[in-house]
Amino acid sequence: MAPRQAKPAERVLPNQTLIIDNGAHTMKAGFATSEPSLEDCQVIPNCLAKDRGKHVWIGAQLEKCNDFGEIAFRRPVEKGFIVNWEAEKAIWDNTFFEQNAKLVCDPQNTNLILTEAPNTPTPLQTNCDQVIFEEYEFASYSRSLGPSLNAYHDIQNLFGKLPREHHLAALPAECLLVIDSGYSHSTVTPLFNGRPIQQAVRRLDIGGKLLTNYLKELISIRHYNMSDETYVMNEIKEAVCYVGEDFRRDLERTWKGTSANRKKPLPDEQDIVVDYVLPDYNAHKHGFMRAHDPSLTAKMRKMGSMSGAGDVVEDYMTLGNERFTVPELLFNPGDVGMKQEGLPATVLQSLSGLPPGLWPAMLANILVVGGNSRIEGFMSRLKTEIRQLAPSECVVRIARAPDPIKSTWLGGAYLAANPVALKAVQVTREEYNENGSVWLGKVFSGAARR
């Protein structure tokens, strides 16, 4: 009689779980609690920065910087993927592992949930797994697709329905279409029971970074040379840009005519044209937007010709159609020669990769996250165009997360708050050492089971 095989020891996970939504612009990080909230999440710049005084700022240290003029950034995440682990480790060490770190932890007694972008190349995934387990030695680890963590929100409550019952709190939404428009790119990810339907994932190579660079190019041609002022241009974009409901109408409202035949300003043109006062890093650290002042006094104040004792000399720029032509790229990438469809058409392309029977459920549960969703007018335009493209028999419901920046992190916190659900997705360091990185990649992709 063959001897009985011993039962495998039950996996025991530490009590502490760290969730990191490792974005290209900012890193959203925090520890899971039994009652997750947005206050538990820290938003940390995911970059190394060198100012014109040659001082290097790492991650959260950037909050102490007082002069962002000509500041140069080095970002470990490019096109949504971690490509520079040397820079990323410097940021993580400063944030999690140094003595006075914001979120100090002992990795050997901590579970880690780390997000990744859809369709991350396998070599980059393998490299990430090795850093997590072999260099940092986390107790357990889950590499999750960022959009998929949003399925753990109470989705129906976001659409104004009754909150879900307590016994369903740990279950992901059955059908959800996540539109994530972030710094590097925008993605459309259909989820079924919390898992992505891989063949229907679509990506638009336009994000906040491209919009900032396009605005920088326009202003460098029309106003000042701002090619080295990435930080200031990003602030200007966030402060003044909006998505117009009718692009052609807004363009006509700001058209001034030819040099030989100047057009008189229309009354409603003043709704578009604004002044942006640039920071001087003495009187004010950040710039600000104000109503356009076309008077000669304002122009002379700009040049400093009226400056005297106690007068404030302002350096500002007047912005017109730049405000809406820049975010218009999310809806019409062809404006800069990109051979891709806009975001609403990308949603329909994603649906074309699904069985038609899933279309009504997906269109009725569209969740929008990411920093670009906070641009004024973005949600209204997105809803309008998706409804125009969607089949008439389908109900279209679109909601933006209450905090689109922290939404993915909060979804991970809801997952981690349930011990059973957490244990189902985590892989321990012992399992990794026993089975290797190839097996780990198959587990995270769903191709292998433990």
C-alpha positions as CSV (number, residue, x, y, z in Angstrom):
1,M,0.0,0.0,0.0
2,A,1.4,3.4,-1.1
3,P,2.1,5.8,1.8
4,R,-0.2,8.6,2.1
5,Q,1.0,11.9,0.8
6,A,1.1,14.7,3.4
7,K,-1.3,17.6,2.9
8,P,0.4,20.8,1.7
9,A,0.7,23.3,4.5
10,E,-2.0,26.0,4.4
11,R,-0.7,29.3,3.3
12,V,-0.7,31.9,6.0
13,L,-0.5,35.6,4.8
14,P,0.7,38.5,7.0
15,N,-1.9,40.9,8.3
16,Q,-0.5,43.9,6.5
17,T,-1.2,44.5,2.8
18,L,0.3,47.3,0.8
19,I,-1.5,48.4,-2.4
20,I,0.5,50.3,-5.1
21,D,-1.1,51.7,-8.2
22,N,2.1,52.5,-10.0
23,G,1.1,55.2,-12.5
24,A,3.4,57.0,-14.9
25,H,2.7,60.4,-13.3
26,T,1.9,59.6,-9.7
27,M,2.0,56.5,-7.5
28,K,-1.1,55.8,-5.4
29,A,-0.1,53.8,-2.4
30,G,-1.4,52.9,1.1
31,F,-2.1,50.0,3.5
32,A,-5.4,48.1,3.4
33,T,-7.8,48.5,6.3
34,S,-11.0,46.7,7.3
35,E,-13.0,49.8,6.2
36,P,-11.1,51.1,3.2
37,S,-11.4,54.9,2.4
38,L,-9.7,57.4,0.1
39,E,-8.0,58.9,3.1
40,D,-5.8,55.8,3.4
41,C,-4.3,56.5,0.0
42,Q,-1.2,58.7,-0.5
43,V,-0.6,60.2,-4.0
44,I,3.2,60.5,-4.6
45,P,5.0,61.8,-7.6
46,N,6.5,58.8,-9.5
47,C,9.6,60.6,-10.7
48,L,13.1,61.8,-10.0
49,A,13.5,65.5,-10.6
50,K,16.5,67.8,-10.9
51,D,15.9,71.6,-10.5
52,R,18.1,74.3,-12.0
53,G,20.2,74.3,-8.8
54,K,21.1,70.7,-9.6
55,H,19.3,69.4,-6.5
56,V,17.7,66.0,-7.0
57,W,14.2,65.4,-5.6
58,I,13.0,61.8,-5.2
59,G,9.3,61.0,-5.2
60,A,7.4,62.7,-2.3
61,Q,10.4,65.0,-1.7
62,L,9.1,67.0,-4.6
63,E,6.4,68.5,-2.4
64,K,9.2,70.5,-0.6
65,C,10.5,72.0,-3.9
66,N,9.8,75.8,-4.2
67,D,11.2,76.4,-7.7
68,F,9.9,74.4,-10.6
69,G,11.4,76.5,-13.3
70,E,13.2,74.4,-15.9
71,I,12.9,71.4,-13.6
72,A,13.9,68.1,-15.5
73,F,12.0,64.9,-14.8
74,R,13.1,61.3,-15.1
75,R,10.2,58.9,-14.9
76,P,10.6,55.1,-14.5
77,V,7.3,54.4,-16.2
78,E,7.1,55.0,-20.0
79,K,4.1,54.2,-22.1
80,G,2.5,52.7,-19.1
81,F,5.2,50.1,-18.3
82,I,8.0,50.1,-15.7
83,V,11.1,50.3,-17.9
84,N,13.6,51.7,-15.4
85,W,13.8,49.8,-12.2
86,E,16.8,51.7,-10.9
87,A,14.8,54.9,-10.8
88,E,11.7,53.1,-9.5
89,K,13.6,51.4,-6.7
90,A,15.0,54.8,-5.6
91,I,11.4,56.1,-5.3
92,W,10.1,53.0,-3.6
93,D,13.0,53.0,-1.1
94,N,12.3,56.7,-0.3
95,T,8.6,56.0,0.1
96,F,8.4,52.6,1.8
97,F,11.8,51.4,3.2
98,E,13.8,54.2,4.6
99,Q,13.5,55.1,8.3
100,N,11.5,58.3,7.8
101,A,9.5,57.0,4.8
102,K,5.9,58.1,4.4
103,L,4.6,54.5,4.3
104,V,7.4,52.5,6.0
105,C,7.0,48.8,6.1
106,D,8.9,45.5,6.4
107,P,8.4,43.7,3.1
108,Q,9.1,40.3,4.6
109,N,5.9,40.8,6.7
110,T,3.8,42.5,4.0
111,N,1.6,41.4,1.2
112,L,1.8,43.5,-2.0
113,I,-0.8,44.2,-4.6
114,L,0.8,46.0,-7.6
115,T,-1.0,47.2,-10.7
116,E,0.2,46.9,-14.3
117,A,-1.1,48.2,-17.6
118,P,-2.9,45.9,-20.0
119,N,-0.7,44.0,-22.5
120,T,2.5,44.6,-20.6
121,P,5.4,42.7,-22.4
122,T,6.3,39.4,-20.7
123,P,10.0,40.3,-20.2
124,L,9.0,43.4,-18.2
125,Q,6.6,41.3,-16.2
126,T,9.3,38.8,-15.4
127,N,11.7,41.6,-14.4
128,C,9.1,43.0,-12.1
129,D,8.4,39.7,-10.4
130,Q,12.1,39.1,-9.8
131,V,12.5,42.6,-8.2
132,I,9.5,42.0,-5.9
133,F,10.5,38.6,-4.6
134,E,14.3,38.4,-5.0
135,E,15.3,42.0,-4.1
136,Y,12.6,43.2,-1.8
137,E,11.5,39.8,-0.6
138,F,7.8,40.6,-0.1
139,A,5.9,37.8,1.8
140,S,3.3,37.5,-0.9
141,Y,2.5,39.4,-4.1
142,S,-0.2,39.9,-6.7
143,R,0.4,41.6,-10.0
144,S,-3.1,42.8,-11.1
145,L,-4.3,44.6,-14.2
146,G,-5.1,48.2,-13.0
147,P,-8.6,48.5,-14.6
148,S,-9.6,45.1,-13.1
149,L,-9.4,46.3,-9.5
150,N,-12.2,48.8,-10.2
151,A,-14.6,45.8,-10.4
152,Y,-14.5,45.6,-6.6
153,H,-16.3,48.9,-6.2
154,D,-20.0,49.0,-5.5
155,I,-20.7,49.7,-9.2
156,Q,-24.5,49.9,-9.0
157,N,-24.2,52.5,-6.2
158,L,-22.2,54.7,-8.6
159,F,-25.2,54.7,-10.9
160,G,-27.5,55.8,-8.1
161,K,-28.9,52.4,-7.3
162,L,-29.1,50.8,-3.8
163,P,-25.8,49.8,-2.2
164,R,-25.0,46.1,-2.6
165,E,-25.7,43.7,0.2
166,H,-23.0,43.0,2.7
167,H,-22.5,39.3,1.7
168,L,-21.7,40.5,-1.9
169,A,-19.1,43.0,-0.9
170,A,-16.2,40.8,-1.7
171,L,-17.4,39.8,-5.2
172,P,-16.3,41.8,-8.3
173,A,-18.9,43.3,-10.6
174,E,-20.2,40.7,-13.1
175,C,-19.9,43.0,-16.2
176,L,-18.0,46.2,-16.3
177,L,-16.4,48.3,-19.0
178,V,-13.5,50.4,-17.7
179,I,-12.3,53.5,-19.6
180,D,-8.9,54.5,-18.0
181,S,-7.5,57.7,-19.5
182,G,-4.2,58.4,-17.7
183,Y,-0.8,60.0,-18.2
184,S,0.7,57.6,-20.7
185,H,-2.3,56.3,-22.6
186,S,-6.0,55.6,-22.5
187,T,-7.3,52.0,-22.4
188,V,-10.7,50.3,-22.7
189,T,-11.0,47.1,-20.7
190,P,-14.1,44.9,-20.6
191,L,-14.3,42.8,-17.4
192,F,-16.3,39.7,-16.7
193,N,-16.4,38.7,-13.0
194,G,-13.4,40.9,-12.4
195,R,-11.2,39.3,-15.1
196,P,-10.3,41.1,-18.3
197,I,-11.6,39.8,-21.6
198,Q,-8.1,40.0,-23.3
199,Q,-9.1,39.9,-26.9
200,A,-11.4,43.0,-26.4
201,V,-8.8,45.2,-24.6
202,R,-8.1,48.3,-26.7
203,R,-5.5,51.1,-26.2
204,L,-5.3,54.7,-27.4
205,D,-1.8,56.1,-27.3
206,I,-3.0,59.5,-26.1
207,G,-2.7,60.5,-22.4
208,G,-1.9,63.5,-20.2
209,K,1.7,63.5,-21.3
210,L,1.0,63.9,-25.0
211,L,-1.6,66.6,-24.2
212,T,0.9,68.5,-22.1
213,N,3.6,68.2,-24.8
214,Y,1.1,69.4,-27.5
215,L,0.2,72.4,-25.4
216,K,3.9,73.1,-24.8
217,E,4.4,73.1,-28.5
218,L,1.5,75.5,-29.3
219,I,2.5,78.0,-26.6
220,S,6.2,77.9,-27.6
221,I,5.1,79.0,-31.1
222,R,2.6,81.6,-30.0
223,H,3.9,83.0,-26.7
224,Y,7.1,82.0,-25.0
225,N,9.6,79.2,-25.5
226,M,8.3,76.7,-22.9
227,S,10.1,73.6,-24.1
228,D,11.9,73.2,-20.7
229,E,8.8,74.1,-18.6
230,T,7.0,70.7,-18.4
231,Y,5.8,71.2,-14.9
232,V,4.3,74.6,-15.5
233,M,2.7,73.5,-18.8
234,N,1.1,70.6,-17.0
235,E,-0.3,73.0,-14.4
236,I,-1.7,75.2,-17.2
237,K,-3.3,72.3,-18.9
238,E,-5.0,71.2,-15.8
239,A,-6.2,74.7,-15.0
240,V,-7.5,76.0,-18.3
241,C,-8.2,73.2,-20.7
242,Y,-11.7,71.9,-21.4
243,V,-13.5,69.6,-23.9
244,G,-15.9,71.5,-26.1
245,E,-19.3,70.0,-27.1
246,D,-19.0,71.5,-30.6
247,F,-15.4,71.9,-31.7
248,R,-16.1,73.7,-34.9
249,R,-18.3,76.3,-33.2
250,D,-15.7,77.0,-30.6
251,L,-13.0,77.3,-33.3
252,E,-15.2,79.9,-35.2
253,R,-15.8,81.8,-32.0
254,T,-12.0,82.3,-31.5
255,W,-11.1,82.9,-35.1
256,K,-9.7,86.5,-35.4
257,G,-9.5,86.6,-39.2
258,T,-6.5,87.3,-41.4
259,S,-4.0,90.0,-40.7
260,A,-5.5,92.1,-43.5
261,N,-9.1,91.6,-42.3
262,R,-9.3,91.4,-38.6
263,K,-12.6,90.2,-37.2
264,K,-14.3,92.0,-34.3
265,P,-14.4,89.8,-31.1
266,L,-17.8,88.2,-30.6
267,P,-19.5,88.8,-27.2
268,D,-19.3,85.1,-26.3
269,E,-15.6,84.9,-27.2
270,Q,-14.8,86.2,-23.8
271,D,-16.1,82.9,-22.4
272,I,-13.2,81.1,-24.0
273,V,-10.2,83.6,-23.9
274,V,-8.5,83.7,-20.5
275,D,-5.3,85.0,-19.0
276,Y,-2.9,82.7,-17.1
277,V,-0.6,84.4,-14.7
278,L,2.7,82.5,-14.6
279,P,4.4,81.7,-11.3
280,D,7.5,83.7,-10.3
281,Y,8.5,81.4,-7.5
282,N,8.8,84.4,-5.1
283,A,5.4,85.9,-4.6
284,H,3.5,82.8,-5.7
285,K,4.6,79.2,-6.3
286,H,1.8,78.3,-8.6
287,G,0.2,80.1,-11.5
288,F,-3.5,80.9,-11.8
289,M,-6.2,81.6,-14.3
290,R,-8.3,84.7,-14.5
291,A,-10.7,86.4,-16.8
292,H,-9.1,88.0,-19.8
293,D,-8.3,91.7,-19.4
294,P,-7.9,93.2,-22.9
295,S,-7.2,96.7,-21.6
296,L,-4.0,98.6,-22.3
297,T,-3.3,98.8,-18.6
298,A,-3.1,95.0,-18.4
299,K,-0.7,94.9,-21.4
300,M,1.5,97.6,-19.9
301,R,1.5,95.8,-16.6
302,K,2.7,92.7,-18.4
303,M,5.6,94.7,-19.9
304,G,6.4,96.3,-16.6
305,S,6.3,99.8,-18.0
306,M,4.0,101.0,-15.3
307,S,5.9,99.3,-12.5
308,G,6.9,101.4,-9.5
309,A,7.5,101.1,-5.8
310,G,5.2,98.4,-4.5
311,D,3.7,97.5,-7.9
312,V,3.4,93.9,-8.9
313,V,4.8,93.1,-12.4
314,E,2.9,90.1,-13.8
315,D,4.0,87.8,-16.5
316,Y,1.0,86.2,-18.1
317,M,-0.1,84.7,-21.4
318,T,-3.5,84.9,-23.1
319,L,-5.0,81.6,-24.1
320,G,-7.8,81.1,-26.6
321,N,-8.4,78.1,-28.8
322,E,-5.5,76.2,-27.1
323,R,-7.9,75.6,-24.3
324,F,-10.1,73.2,-26.3
325,T,-7.8,72.1,-29.2
326,V,-5.5,70.2,-26.9
327,P,-7.9,67.8,-25.1
328,E,-9.8,67.4,-28.5
329,L,-7.0,65.0,-29.3
330,L,-8.7,62.4,-27.1
331,F,-11.6,62.5,-29.4
332,N,-9.9,63.2,-32.7
333,P,-6.2,61.9,-32.7
334,G,-6.1,62.6,-36.5
335,D,-5.7,66.3,-35.6
336,V,-2.0,65.6,-35.0
337,G,-1.7,62.9,-37.7
338,M,-2.2,59.8,-35.5
339,K,-3.9,56.9,-37.3
340,Q,-6.1,55.9,-34.4
341,E,-9.8,56.4,-33.6
342,G,-10.9,58.7,-30.8
343,L,-11.9,57.4,-27.4
344,P,-15.7,56.8,-28.1
345,A,-14.8,54.9,-31.3
346,T,-12.2,52.9,-29.3
347,V,-15.0,51.8,-27.0
348,L,-17.0,50.4,-29.9
349,Q,-13.9,48.7,-31.2
350,S,-13.6,47.0,-27.8
351,L,-17.2,45.9,-27.9
352,S,-16.6,44.4,-31.4
353,G,-14.3,41.9,-29.8
354,L,-17.1,40.6,-27.5
355,P,-20.1,38.3,-28.1
356,P,-23.1,40.6,-29.0
357,G,-24.9,39.1,-26.0
358,L,-22.6,41.0,-23.7
359,W,-23.0,44.4,-25.3
360,P,-26.1,45.5,-23.4
361,A,-24.5,44.7,-20.0
362,M,-21.2,46.4,-20.9
363,L,-22.8,49.6,-22.2
364,A,-25.0,49.8,-19.2
365,N,-22.0,49.6,-16.8
366,I,-19.2,51.9,-18.1
367,L,-16.9,53.3,-15.4
368,V,-14.4,56.1,-16.3
369,V,-11.2,56.6,-14.3
370,G,-7.9,58.4,-14.8
371,G,-6.8,62.0,-14.5
372,N,-8.0,63.1,-18.0
373,S,-11.6,62.4,-16.9
374,R,-11.4,65.5,-14.7
375,I,-11.0,67.8,-17.7
376,E,-14.1,70.0,-17.8
377,G,-16.6,68.8,-20.4
378,F,-14.9,65.4,-20.9
379,M,-17.6,63.3,-19.4
380,S,-20.4,65.1,-21.2
381,R,-18.8,64.8,-24.6
382,L,-17.9,61.1,-24.0
383,K,-21.5,60.3,-23.0
384,T,-22.9,62.1,-26.1
385,E,-20.6,60.4,-28.6
386,I,-20.8,56.9,-27.1
387,R,-24.6,57.1,-27.2
388,Q,-24.5,58.2,-30.9
389,L,-22.3,55.2,-31.8
390,A,-24.0,52.5,-29.6
391,P,-26.9,50.4,-30.9
392,S,-30.2,52.2,-30.3
393,E,-31.6,49.2,-28.4
394,C,-28.9,49.3,-25.8
395,V,-29.1,51.5,-22.6
396,V,-25.9,53.5,-22.1
397,R,-24.9,54.4,-18.6
398,I,-21.6,56.0,-17.9
399,A,-20.3,57.1,-14.5
400,R,-17.0,58.6,-13.4
401,A,-15.5,57.3,-10.1
402,P,-15.9,59.7,-7.2
403,D,-12.1,60.1,-7.2
404,P,-10.8,59.0,-10.6
405,I,-7.2,59.3,-9.5
406,K,-7.5,57.0,-6.5
407,S,-10.3,54.7,-7.8
408,T,-8.0,51.8,-8.8
409,W,-6.2,51.9,-5.5
410,L,-9.5,51.9,-3.6
411,G,-10.7,48.9,-5.6
412,G,-7.5,47.0,-4.5
413,A,-8.1,48.1,-0.9
414,Y,-11.6,46.5,-1.1
415,L,-10.1,43.3,-2.4
416,A,-7.5,43.3,0.3
417,A,-10.1,43.9,3.0
418,N,-11.5,40.4,2.4
419,P,-9.0,37.7,3.6
420,V,-10.5,34.9,1.5
421,A,-10.5,37.0,-1.7
422,L,-6.9,38.2,-0.9
423,K,-5.6,34.7,-0.4
424,A,-7.1,33.6,-3.7
425,V,-5.0,36.1,-5.7
426,Q,-1.8,36.3,-3.7
427,V,1.3,34.2,-4.5
428,T,3.8,33.6,-1.6
429,R,7.5,33.9,-1.8
430,E,7.9,30.2,-1.0
431,E,5.7,29.3,-4.0
432,Y,7.7,31.5,-6.2
433,N,11.0,30.0,-5.0
434,E,9.6,26.5,-5.6
435,N,8.0,27.0,-9.0
436,G,9.9,29.9,-10.6
437,S,9.0,33.0,-12.6
438,V,7.5,31.2,-15.7
439,W,4.9,29.5,-13.5
440,L,4.2,32.8,-11.7
441,G,3.5,34.5,-15.0
442,K,1.0,31.8,-15.9
443,V,-0.8,32.1,-12.6
444,F,-1.2,35.9,-12.9
445,S,-2.4,35.5,-16.5
446,G,-4.9,32.8,-15.5
447,A,-3.2,30.1,-17.7
448,A,-2.2,28.0,-14.6
449,R,-3.8,27.2,-11.3
450,R,-2.3,26.3,-8.0
